């Protein structure tokens, strides 16, 4: 059972917030939004739901990337560890989730009365996990077909465009047409950073603002917020961060080869 929101291109399953024994249908991202509304900070919301600060940022990036419009507006490095607030779309989505949560409780009570709770395992939501750090939602804008490979231009939520080159067999197998909803997956190690003037053989050249930099012992994770609202994450060496002069609030461009973009569709 699901309730679909056309406005947000999202759906809630009837198993929302459900925990059976040791198994759990995760609603952590929705609870993160609720905690964010309450605390007004990334660090405070993360503490409230037992999530690490970095995981909370990652979740918010994913939420904003997959929504038609950003659900969370962020300000890096506030006095409480990074300020953030829900947008109007985010508040509406959270309100819908809370209403559904109440209906779900009534439904589960009915299941208990009818003694059919043992069947709930059959309606768990399947969560697809991937090693690709970047997961961007969009729609197919154009398809240029070739005998072996095809070029697919994806209009990302927010207006930016991404070009992917995949096999023509894959285009047929996924039944891709103009207007199809599609997911673009890109490993962070495949993203090359540079300035607006730098050019490589990479087909995609997406510019934006460095939102944050997480520095490690050898490499750094750099998140670039594109003009349309999507986020691109790159992993580069600390030496590259220094030589490129990357800093939070500065400009940077993500360069991605079309062959490094993996496309997927909902089953």
NUBA-941796 format. One record per residue (C-alpha): residue in three letters; chain; x, y, z. Coordinates in pm, 1 decimal. Layout:
% residues N
@residu = ALA | chaine = A | xx = X | yy = Y | zz = Z
...
//
This chain:
% residues 267
@residu = UNK | chaine = A | xx = 0.0 | yy = 0.0 | zz = 0.0
@residu = UNK | chaine = A | xx = 130.6 | yy = 346.2 | zz = -79.7
@residu = UNK | chaine = A | xx = 16.9 | yy = 706.6 | zz = -91.9
@residu = UNK | chaine = A | xx = 166.3 | yy = 904.2 | zz = -380.5
@residu = UNK | chaine = A | xx = 237.3 | yy = 1276.8 | zz = -387.0
@residu = UNK | chaine = A | xx = 255.1 | yy = 1403.7 | zz = -745.1
@residu = UNK | chaine = A | xx = 377.7 | yy = 1742.7 | zz = -629.1
@residu = UNK | chaine = A | xx = 688.8 | yy = 1603.8 | zz = -462.8
@residu = UNK | chaine = A | xx = 739.5 | yy = 1299.7 | zz = -687.5
@residu = UNK | chaine = A | xx = 745.4 | yy = 1088.0 | zz = -370.3
@residu = UNK | chaine = A | xx = 545.1 | yy = 813.1 | zz = -207.7
@residu = UNK | chaine = A | xx = 496.8 | yy = 686.6 | zz = 146.2
@residu = UNK | chaine = A | xx = 456.1 | yy = 313.8 | zz = 198.6
@residu = UNK | chaine = A | xx = 217.7 | yy = 168.2 | zz = 453.5
@residu = UNK | chaine = A | xx = 516.3 | yy = 26.2 | zz = 640.7
@residu = UNK | chaine = A | xx = 643.7 | yy = 373.6 | zz = 727.6
@residu = UNK | chaine = A | xx = 802.6 | yy = 369.9 | zz = 1072.2
@residu = UNK | chaine = A | xx = 726.6 | yy = 1.1 | zz = 1119.4
@residu = UNK | chaine = A | xx = 961.8 | yy = -221.3 | zz = 1320.1
@residu = UNK | chaine = A | xx = 907.6 | yy = -597.1 | zz = 1347.2
@residu = UNK | chaine = A | xx = 1148.3 | yy = -782.8 | zz = 1572.9
@residu = UNK | chaine = A | xx = 1504.6 | yy = -706.5 | zz = 1465.2
@residu = UNK | chaine = A | xx = 1395.5 | yy = -581.0 | zz = 1123.9
@residu = UNK | chaine = A | xx = 1317.4 | yy = -217.1 | zz = 1059.0
@residu = UNK | chaine = A | xx = 1169.2 | yy = -24.5 | zz = 769.3
@residu = UNK | chaine = A | xx = 1382.1 | yy = 288.5 | zz = 795.7
@residu = UNK | chaine = A | xx = 1214.8 | yy = 627.1 | zz = 816.4
@residu = UNK | chaine = A | xx = 1530.6 | yy = 797.8 | zz = 943.9
@residu = UNK | chaine = A | xx = 1539.4 | yy = 1059.5 | zz = 674.0
@residu = UNK | chaine = A | xx = 1185.9 | yy = 1170.2 | zz = 752.0
@residu = UNK | chaine = A | xx = 1264.8 | yy = 1171.7 | zz = 1123.0
@residu = UNK | chaine = A | xx = 1573.2 | yy = 1378.7 | zz = 1042.7
@residu = UNK | chaine = A | xx = 1347.2 | yy = 1637.8 | zz = 879.1
@residu = UNK | chaine = A | xx = 1125.2 | yy = 1640.1 | zz = 1186.9
@residu = UNK | chaine = A | xx = 1425.9 | yy = 1683.2 | zz = 1416.4
@residu = UNK | chaine = A | xx = 1560.9 | yy = 1956.6 | zz = 1191.2
@residu = UNK | chaine = A | xx = 1234.7 | yy = 2146.4 | zz = 1216.2
@residu = UNK | chaine = A | xx = 1256.9 | yy = 2122.4 | zz = 1595.1
@residu = UNK | chaine = A | xx = 1624.6 | yy = 2209.5 | zz = 1646.3
@residu = UNK | chaine = A | xx = 1711.3 | yy = 2432.5 | zz = 1351.8
@residu = UNK | chaine = A | xx = 2058.5 | yy = 2281.2 | zz = 1321.0
@residu = UNK | chaine = A | xx = 2218.7 | yy = 1985.1 | zz = 1146.9
@residu = UNK | chaine = A | xx = 2416.2 | yy = 1875.9 | zz = 1451.8
@residu = UNK | chaine = A | xx = 2115.7 | yy = 1903.1 | zz = 1684.3
@residu = UNK | chaine = A | xx = 1891.2 | yy = 1704.9 | zz = 1451.1
@residu = UNK | chaine = A | xx = 2158.7 | yy = 1437.3 | zz = 1409.1
@residu = UNK | chaine = A | xx = 2195.9 | yy = 1399.5 | zz = 1786.1
@residu = UNK | chaine = A | xx = 1819.9 | yy = 1374.8 | zz = 1831.9
@residu = UNK | chaine = A | xx = 1788.9 | yy = 1070.2 | zz = 1606.2
@residu = UNK | chaine = A | xx = 2125.4 | yy = 907.5 | zz = 1677.5
@residu = UNK | chaine = A | xx = 2285.8 | yy = 992.1 | zz = 1343.4
@residu = UNK | chaine = A | xx = 2638.9 | yy = 1119.7 | zz = 1285.7
@residu = UNK | chaine = A | xx = 2685.6 | yy = 1477.3 | zz = 1170.7
@residu = UNK | chaine = A | xx = 2832.7 | yy = 1365.6 | zz = 836.7
@residu = UNK | chaine = A | xx = 2555.6 | yy = 1110.8 | zz = 779.1
@residu = UNK | chaine = A | xx = 2298.5 | yy = 1384.2 | zz = 843.1
@residu = UNK | chaine = A | xx = 2460.0 | yy = 1609.7 | zz = 582.5
@residu = UNK | chaine = A | xx = 2473.5 | yy = 1319.2 | zz = 336.5
@residu = UNK | chaine = A | xx = 2104.4 | yy = 1244.6 | zz = 397.1
@residu = UNK | chaine = A | xx = 2004.6 | yy = 1607.5 | zz = 344.4
@residu = UNK | chaine = A | xx = 2205.4 | yy = 1624.0 | zz = 21.7
@residu = UNK | chaine = A | xx = 2030.0 | yy = 1308.5 | zz = -99.2
@residu = UNK | chaine = A | xx = 1686.7 | yy = 1442.2 | zz = -1.1
@residu = UNK | chaine = A | xx = 1742.7 | yy = 1769.3 | zz = -186.2
@residu = UNK | chaine = A | xx = 1885.6 | yy = 1592.6 | zz = -491.9
@residu = UNK | chaine = A | xx = 1584.6 | yy = 1362.4 | zz = -526.1
@residu = UNK | chaine = A | xx = 1312.4 | yy = 1621.6 | zz = -461.2
@residu = UNK | chaine = A | xx = 1172.3 | yy = 1835.2 | zz = -740.8
@residu = UNK | chaine = A | xx = 1254.8 | yy = 2139.5 | zz = -527.4
@residu = UNK | chaine = A | xx = 1485.0 | yy = 2157.9 | zz = -221.1
@residu = UNK | chaine = A | xx = 1315.9 | yy = 2045.5 | zz = 100.0
@residu = UNK | chaine = A | xx = 1593.1 | yy = 2179.9 | zz = 323.8
@residu = UNK | chaine = A | xx = 1773.7 | yy = 2515.2 | zz = 306.9
@residu = UNK | chaine = A | xx = 2119.2 | yy = 2492.9 | zz = 465.6
@residu = UNK | chaine = A | xx = 2383.3 | yy = 2731.4 | zz = 594.0
@residu = UNK | chaine = A | xx = 2720.1 | yy = 2566.4 | zz = 656.9
@residu = UNK | chaine = A | xx = 2903.3 | yy = 2617.6 | zz = 986.0
@residu = UNK | chaine = A | xx = 2648.9 | yy = 2800.0 | zz = 1198.5
@residu = UNK | chaine = A | xx = 2696.3 | yy = 2864.0 | zz = 1569.7
@residu = UNK | chaine = A | xx = 2514.4 | yy = 2538.4 | zz = 1642.8
@residu = UNK | chaine = A | xx = 2705.0 | yy = 2328.3 | zz = 1393.5
@residu = UNK | chaine = A | xx = 2541.9 | yy = 2428.6 | zz = 1066.6
@residu = UNK | chaine = A | xx = 2208.9 | yy = 2610.9 | zz = 1042.6
@residu = UNK | chaine = A | xx = 1924.4 | yy = 2462.8 | zz = 842.7
@residu = UNK | chaine = A | xx = 1551.7 | yy = 2496.0 | zz = 802.4
@residu = UNK | chaine = A | xx = 1276.5 | yy = 2327.8 | zz = 608.0
@residu = UNK | chaine = A | xx = 1149.3 | yy = 2501.6 | zz = 298.7
@residu = UNK | chaine = A | xx = 775.4 | yy = 2537.1 | zz = 246.3
@residu = UNK | chaine = A | xx = 785.0 | yy = 2217.1 | zz = 36.5
@residu = UNK | chaine = A | xx = 969.8 | yy = 2043.4 | zz = 319.6
@residu = UNK | chaine = A | xx = 713.7 | yy = 2153.0 | zz = 577.2
@residu = UNK | chaine = A | xx = 428.0 | yy = 2032.5 | zz = 358.8
@residu = UNK | chaine = A | xx = 595.5 | yy = 1696.0 | zz = 306.2
@residu = UNK | chaine = A | xx = 659.1 | yy = 1657.4 | zz = 679.1
@residu = UNK | chaine = A | xx = 297.0 | yy = 1746.8 | zz = 754.0
@residu = UNK | chaine = A | xx = 179.5 | yy = 1479.7 | zz = 508.2
@residu = UNK | chaine = A | xx = 410.3 | yy = 1222.7 | zz = 671.4
@residu = UNK | chaine = A | xx = 270.1 | yy = 1300.9 | zz = 1016.4
@residu = UNK | chaine = A | xx = -85.8 | yy = 1261.0 | zz = 893.1
@residu = UNK | chaine = A | xx = 7.2 | yy = 931.0 | zz = 733.2
@residu = UNK | chaine = A | xx = 178.3 | yy = 817.6 | zz = 1051.9
@residu = UNK | chaine = A | xx = -149.6 | yy = 858.5 | zz = 1239.7
@residu = UNK | chaine = A | xx = -337.2 | yy = 664.0 | zz = 973.1
@residu = UNK | chaine = A | xx = -71.8 | yy = 394.4 | zz = 981.4
@residu = UNK | chaine = A | xx = -116.5 | yy = 348.5 | zz = 1354.6
@residu = UNK | chaine = A | xx = -485.5 | yy = 292.3 | zz = 1296.8
@residu = UNK | chaine = A | xx = -406.4 | yy = 43.6 | zz = 1019.8
@residu = UNK | chaine = A | xx = -163.1 | yy = -151.7 | zz = 1236.7
@residu = UNK | chaine = A | xx = -421.7 | yy = -164.6 | zz = 1513.3
@residu = UNK | chaine = A | xx = -662.7 | yy = -312.8 | zz = 1259.3
@residu = UNK | chaine = A | xx = -399.5 | yy = -567.5 | zz = 1154.1
@residu = UNK | chaine = A | xx = -354.7 | yy = -666.3 | zz = 1516.8
@residu = UNK | chaine = A | xx = -728.0 | yy = -713.8 | zz = 1560.7
@residu = UNK | chaine = A | xx = -749.4 | yy = -919.9 | zz = 1241.7
@residu = UNK | chaine = A | xx = -438.1 | yy = -1122.7 | zz = 1338.2
@residu = UNK | chaine = A | xx = -264.2 | yy = -1065.0 | zz = 1005.1
@residu = UNK | chaine = A | xx = 54.3 | yy = -894.6 | zz = 1128.1
@residu = UNK | chaine = A | xx = 257.3 | yy = -1194.9 | zz = 1011.8
@residu = UNK | chaine = A | xx = 194.5 | yy = -1088.8 | zz = 651.2
@residu = UNK | chaine = A | xx = 355.9 | yy = -747.3 | zz = 696.2
@residu = UNK | chaine = A | xx = 699.1 | yy = -877.4 | zz = 595.9
@residu = UNK | chaine = A | xx = 560.7 | yy = -914.7 | zz = 244.1
@residu = UNK | chaine = A | xx = 497.5 | yy = -542.0 | zz = 209.1
@residu = UNK | chaine = A | xx = 833.5 | yy = -407.0 | zz = 324.2
@residu = UNK | chaine = A | xx = 976.7 | yy = -133.8 | zz = 109.3
@residu = UNK | chaine = A | xx = 1286.3 | yy = -239.5 | zz = -83.7
@residu = UNK | chaine = A | xx = 1572.7 | yy = 6.2 | zz = -39.4
@residu = UNK | chaine = A | xx = 1822.3 | yy = -0.1 | zz = -326.5
@residu = UNK | chaine = A | xx = 2175.6 | yy = 81.8 | zz = -211.5
@residu = UNK | chaine = A | xx = 2464.9 | yy = 168.7 | zz = -438.0
@residu = UNK | chaine = A | xx = 2832.2 | yy = 252.1 | zz = -393.9
@residu = UNK | chaine = A | xx = 2787.3 | yy = 560.6 | zz = -613.2
@residu = UNK | chaine = A | xx = 2807.3 | yy = 871.2 | zz = -393.8
@residu = UNK | chaine = A | xx = 2606.8 | yy = 1091.7 | zz = -630.1
@residu = UNK | chaine = A | xx = 2242.9 | yy = 1000.8 | zz = -695.0
@residu = UNK | chaine = A | xx = 2057.5 | yy = 1262.2 | zz = -898.1
@residu = UNK | chaine = A | xx = 1694.5 | yy = 1248.9 | zz = -1009.5
@residu = UNK | chaine = A | xx = 1573.9 | yy = 1392.2 | zz = -1338.0
@residu = UNK | chaine = A | xx = 1392.4 | yy = 1335.3 | zz = -1665.7
@residu = UNK | chaine = A | xx = 1522.6 | yy = 1229.9 | zz = -2005.5
@residu = UNK | chaine = A | xx = 1539.1 | yy = 1537.5 | zz = -2228.3
@residu = UNK | chaine = A | xx = 1676.7 | yy = 1389.7 | zz = -2550.6
@residu = UNK | chaine = A | xx = 1810.5 | yy = 1057.9 | zz = -2678.1
@residu = UNK | chaine = A | xx = 2052.3 | yy = 1038.7 | zz = -2971.2
@residu = UNK | chaine = A | xx = 2065.4 | yy = 677.1 | zz = -3081.5
@residu = UNK | chaine = A | xx = 2359.4 | yy = 502.0 | zz = -3242.2
@residu = UNK | chaine = A | xx = 2413.7 | yy = 143.6 | zz = -3357.5
@residu = UNK | chaine = A | xx = 2610.5 | yy = 58.0 | zz = -3041.9
@residu = UNK | chaine = A | xx = 2586.5 | yy = 348.5 | zz = -2797.5
@residu = UNK | chaine = A | xx = 2330.6 | yy = 619.9 | zz = -2735.9
@residu = UNK | chaine = A | xx = 2368.3 | yy = 966.0 | zz = -2585.3
@residu = UNK | chaine = A | xx = 2107.6 | yy = 1053.6 | zz = -2324.3
@residu = UNK | chaine = A | xx = 2063.8 | yy = 1410.3 | zz = -2198.8
@residu = UNK | chaine = A | xx = 1904.7 | yy = 1421.8 | zz = -1853.0
@residu = UNK | chaine = A | xx = 1736.3 | yy = 1736.5 | zz = -1721.1
@residu = UNK | chaine = A | xx = 1809.9 | yy = 1730.7 | zz = -1348.7
@residu = UNK | chaine = A | xx = 1562.8 | yy = 1862.0 | zz = -1095.0
@residu = UNK | chaine = A | xx = 1643.2 | yy = 2232.0 | zz = -1080.2
@residu = UNK | chaine = A | xx = 1733.6 | yy = 2282.4 | zz = -1445.7
@residu = UNK | chaine = A | xx = 2093.6 | yy = 2159.6 | zz = -1479.2
@residu = UNK | chaine = A | xx = 2164.5 | yy = 1901.8 | zz = -1750.1
@residu = UNK | chaine = A | xx = 2374.5 | yy = 1586.1 | zz = -1744.0
@residu = UNK | chaine = A | xx = 2487.4 | yy = 1384.5 | zz = -2047.1
@residu = UNK | chaine = A | xx = 2528.9 | yy = 1006.5 | zz = -2027.9
@residu = UNK | chaine = A | xx = 2653.5 | yy = 763.3 | zz = -2290.8
@residu = UNK | chaine = A | xx = 2510.4 | yy = 413.5 | zz = -2248.8
@residu = UNK | chaine = A | xx = 2456.4 | yy = 119.4 | zz = -2480.4
@residu = UNK | chaine = A | xx = 2158.6 | yy = 133.0 | zz = -2713.4
@residu = UNK | chaine = A | xx = 2063.0 | yy = -205.6 | zz = -2572.7
@residu = UNK | chaine = A | xx = 2034.3 | yy = -44.2 | zz = -2227.3
@residu = UNK | chaine = A | xx = 1812.8 | yy = 230.3 | zz = -2369.3
@residu = UNK | chaine = A | xx = 1577.2 | yy = -36.6 | zz = -2501.4
@residu = UNK | chaine = A | xx = 1600.8 | yy = -249.5 | zz = -2188.0
@residu = UNK | chaine = A | xx = 1502.5 | yy = 40.7 | zz = -1961.7
@residu = UNK | chaine = A | xx = 1240.8 | yy = 157.3 | zz = -2213.3
@residu = UNK | chaine = A | xx = 1383.3 | yy = 509.1 | zz = -2205.8
@residu = UNK | chaine = A | xx = 1195.5 | yy = 778.7 | zz = -2395.3
@residu = UNK | chaine = A | xx = 1190.3 | yy = 1156.0 | zz = -2377.9
@residu = UNK | chaine = A | xx = 1021.0 | yy = 1252.2 | zz = -2050.9
@residu = UNK | chaine = A | xx = 1107.8 | yy = 927.5 | zz = -1870.2
@residu = UNK | chaine = A | xx = 1197.8 | yy = 959.7 | zz = -1502.1
@residu = UNK | chaine = A | xx = 1556.2 | yy = 847.4 | zz = -1454.4
@residu = UNK | chaine = A | xx = 1822.7 | yy = 826.4 | zz = -1184.0
@residu = UNK | chaine = A | xx = 2182.4 | yy = 929.6 | zz = -1258.9
@residu = UNK | chaine = A | xx = 2453.8 | yy = 762.6 | zz = -1051.1
@residu = UNK | chaine = A | xx = 2811.9 | yy = 891.0 | zz = -1043.1
@residu = UNK | chaine = A | xx = 3097.4 | yy = 775.1 | zz = -823.2
@residu = UNK | chaine = A | xx = 3263.0 | yy = 1062.1 | zz = -638.8
@residu = UNK | chaine = A | xx = 3605.0 | yy = 947.0 | zz = -761.0
@residu = UNK | chaine = A | xx = 3488.9 | yy = 1005.6 | zz = -1121.1
@residu = UNK | chaine = A | xx = 3425.8 | yy = 1377.0 | zz = -1059.4
@residu = UNK | chaine = A | xx = 3707.8 | yy = 1613.2 | zz = -1162.9
@residu = UNK | chaine = A | xx = 3708.3 | yy = 1961.3 | zz = -1010.0
@residu = UNK | chaine = A | xx = 3835.0 | yy = 2277.5 | zz = -1176.5
@residu = UNK | chaine = A | xx = 3743.0 | yy = 2638.9 | zz = -1241.1
@residu = UNK | chaine = A | xx = 3511.2 | yy = 2772.7 | zz = -1508.9
@residu = UNK | chaine = A | xx = 3799.8 | yy = 2828.1 | zz = -1750.0
@residu = UNK | chaine = A | xx = 3949.2 | yy = 2480.2 | zz = -1720.8
@residu = UNK | chaine = A | xx = 3841.5 | yy = 2227.2 | zz = -1981.4
@residu = UNK | chaine = A | xx = 3899.3 | yy = 1856.3 | zz = -2020.2
@residu = UNK | chaine = A | xx = 3761.1 | yy = 1591.1 | zz = -2252.7
@residu = UNK | chaine = A | xx = 3475.4 | yy = 1539.9 | zz = -2004.6
@residu = UNK | chaine = A | xx = 3137.6 | yy = 1611.4 | zz = -2168.2
@residu = UNK | chaine = A | xx = 2972.5 | yy = 1738.6 | zz = -1850.9
@residu = UNK | chaine = A | xx = 3084.9 | yy = 2071.2 | zz = -1706.0
@residu = UNK | chaine = A | xx = 2861.4 | yy = 2165.4 | zz = -1410.8
@residu = UNK | chaine = A | xx = 2950.9 | yy = 2478.2 | zz = -1214.2
@residu = UNK | chaine = A | xx = 2840.2 | yy = 2590.2 | zz = -871.3
@residu = UNK | chaine = A | xx = 2948.1 | yy = 2690.9 | zz = -522.0
@residu = UNK | chaine = A | xx = 3158.0 | yy = 2480.9 | zz = -284.6
@residu = UNK | chaine = A | xx = 2914.0 | yy = 2408.9 | zz = -4.0
@residu = UNK | chaine = A | xx = 3148.1 | yy = 2219.6 | zz = 224.7
@residu = UNK | chaine = A | xx = 3480.6 | yy = 2040.0 | zz = 242.2
@residu = UNK | chaine = A | xx = 3540.0 | yy = 1736.6 | zz = 465.1
@residu = UNK | chaine = A | xx = 3915.3 | yy = 1692.1 | zz = 505.4
@residu = UNK | chaine = A | xx = 4066.9 | yy = 1348.4 | zz = 568.0
@residu = UNK | chaine = A | xx = 4420.6 | yy = 1224.5 | zz = 616.3
@residu = UNK | chaine = A | xx = 4490.6 | yy = 1199.8 | zz = 241.7
@residu = UNK | chaine = A | xx = 4173.7 | yy = 1293.3 | zz = 52.4
@residu = UNK | chaine = A | xx = 3897.3 | yy = 1546.8 | zz = 94.3
@residu = UNK | chaine = A | xx = 3528.5 | yy = 1520.2 | zz = 10.6
@residu = UNK | chaine = A | xx = 3409.8 | yy = 1833.9 | zz = -166.4
@residu = UNK | chaine = A | xx = 3038.7 | yy = 1907.3 | zz = -214.1
@residu = UNK | chaine = A | xx = 2949.3 | yy = 2149.9 | zz = -494.0
@residu = UNK | chaine = A | xx = 2599.6 | yy = 2302.2 | zz = -492.5
@residu = UNK | chaine = A | xx = 2488.5 | yy = 2357.7 | zz = -851.9
@residu = UNK | chaine = A | xx = 2285.1 | yy = 2660.5 | zz = -954.6
@residu = UNK | chaine = A | xx = 1974.0 | yy = 2446.8 | zz = -990.7
@residu = UNK | chaine = A | xx = 2002.2 | yy = 2309.0 | zz = -636.4
@residu = UNK | chaine = A | xx = 2151.2 | yy = 1964.4 | zz = -701.2
@residu = UNK | chaine = A | xx = 2469.5 | yy = 1862.4 | zz = -517.5
@residu = UNK | chaine = A | xx = 2773.3 | yy = 1695.3 | zz = -671.6
@residu = UNK | chaine = A | xx = 3025.9 | yy = 1527.1 | zz = -441.4
@residu = UNK | chaine = A | xx = 3387.8 | yy = 1476.1 | zz = -545.2
@residu = UNK | chaine = A | xx = 3674.3 | yy = 1302.7 | zz = -366.8
@residu = UNK | chaine = A | xx = 4008.4 | yy = 1469.0 | zz = -441.4
@residu = UNK | chaine = A | xx = 4347.9 | yy = 1474.1 | zz = -273.3
@residu = UNK | chaine = A | xx = 4421.1 | yy = 1731.9 | zz = -5.6
@residu = UNK | chaine = A | xx = 4701.1 | yy = 1855.5 | zz = -230.4
@residu = UNK | chaine = A | xx = 4447.5 | yy = 1921.3 | zz = -506.8
@residu = UNK | chaine = A | xx = 4224.2 | yy = 2115.2 | zz = -267.3
@residu = UNK | chaine = A | xx = 4518.7 | yy = 2341.2 | zz = -185.7
@residu = UNK | chaine = A | xx = 4645.5 | yy = 2380.5 | zz = -543.2
@residu = UNK | chaine = A | xx = 4296.8 | yy = 2459.2 | zz = -677.1
@residu = UNK | chaine = A | xx = 4233.0 | yy = 2704.9 | zz = -394.4
@residu = UNK | chaine = A | xx = 3908.6 | yy = 2530.8 | zz = -303.7
@residu = UNK | chaine = A | xx = 3723.1 | yy = 2684.8 | zz = -12.0
@residu = UNK | chaine = A | xx = 3370.5 | yy = 2684.3 | zz = 121.5
@residu = UNK | chaine = A | xx = 3173.8 | yy = 2955.4 | zz = -54.7
@residu = UNK | chaine = A | xx = 3412.6 | yy = 2961.4 | zz = -351.4
@residu = UNK | chaine = A | xx = 3327.6 | yy = 2868.4 | zz = -709.6
@residu = UNK | chaine = A | xx = 3413.3 | yy = 2534.4 | zz = -866.8
@residu = UNK | chaine = A | xx = 3308.9 | yy = 2323.7 | zz = -1163.4
@residu = UNK | chaine = A | xx = 3248.8 | yy = 1948.9 | zz = -1163.1
@residu = UNK | chaine = A | xx = 3365.2 | yy = 1776.8 | zz = -1480.9
@residu = UNK | chaine = A | xx = 3229.6 | yy = 1428.9 | zz = -1550.8
@residu = UNK | chaine = A | xx = 3278.9 | yy = 1203.6 | zz = -1850.8
@residu = UNK | chaine = A | xx = 2952.0 | yy = 1097.4 | zz = -2010.9
@residu = UNK | chaine = A | xx = 3065.8 | yy = 734.8 | zz = -1995.8
@residu = UNK | chaine = A | xx = 3099.9 | yy = 761.9 | zz = -1616.1
@residu = UNK | chaine = A | xx = 2729.3 | yy = 838.0 | zz = -1568.0
@residu = UNK | chaine = A | xx = 2518.9 | yy = 531.6 | zz = -1485.7
@residu = UNK | chaine = A | xx = 2146.2 | yy = 557.4 | zz = -1555.9
@residu = UNK | chaine = A | xx = 1872.4 | yy = 365.8 | zz = -1378.5
@residu = UNK | chaine = A | xx = 1493.8 | yy = 359.8 | zz = -1362.1
@residu = UNK | chaine = A | xx = 1244.6 | yy = 246.9 | zz = -1102.3
@residu = UNK | chaine = A | xx = 1144.8 | yy = -116.2 | zz = -1142.2
//
